[in-house]
């Protein structure tokens, strides 16, 4: 990460413009929604998409019913990851979140939390995994 005051771009401006355009087109069907209703709607949609991703993950490790395994492929898994990502961006937009700033702030927190000087990071290998218990 650069050591400047300029914010790094993690999500490209071109992609964010696509999200804005897509959102504008979708919003024409929801002009009657208040900001609050739109935020709740986007949150609900993200929950739905996360559930679909969970189903694809289960299918990828064959922890699904046989009829669901028939439709699983790497492409369907990729599609569900993309759905979650795009829907999360739409939710961030509805919540007036600067996603690039949010990502940069999170990276700083993660770097601090998991730096090799952090006691947690030094002790993490001392914990037993679930399979060792």
ABEGO torsion letter per residue (X at the ends): XBBBABBBBABBAAAAAAAAAAAAAAAAAAAABBAAAAAAAAAAAAAAAAAAAAAAAAAAAGABBAAAAAABBAAAAAAAAAAAAAAAAAAAAAAGBBAAAAAAAAAAAAAAAABAABAAAAAAAABBBAAAX
